[in-house]
Amino acid sequence: MIPATDPSELPDDWWTAAECAAYLGITRGTWTAYVAREQAPAPERMFGRSPVWRPRTVKSWAASRPRHSK
């Protein structure tokens, strides 16, 4: 995981935990629980204390889930 310290280092198309959860139709708490249990992709970068993921990573993971895939 690569830390980002300057807002200009973080592309606009990275998703926060809330955005990942919204895409999947689950709560933010459910998403963070999946991540904590290593049932979802680990954050790819940190912006301050906020983990972020590439949308393609979340979409690919969602497509490979046996249920609730988009």
Sequence and secondary structure as in RCSB ss.txt:
>XXXX:A:sequence
MIPATDPSELPDDWWTAAECAAYLGITRGTWTAYVAREQAPAPERMFGRSPVWRPRTVKSWAASRPRHSK
>XXXX:A:secstr
 EEE SGGGS TT EEHHHHHHHHTS HHHHHHHHHTTSS   SEEETTEEEE HHHHHHHHHHSSSS  
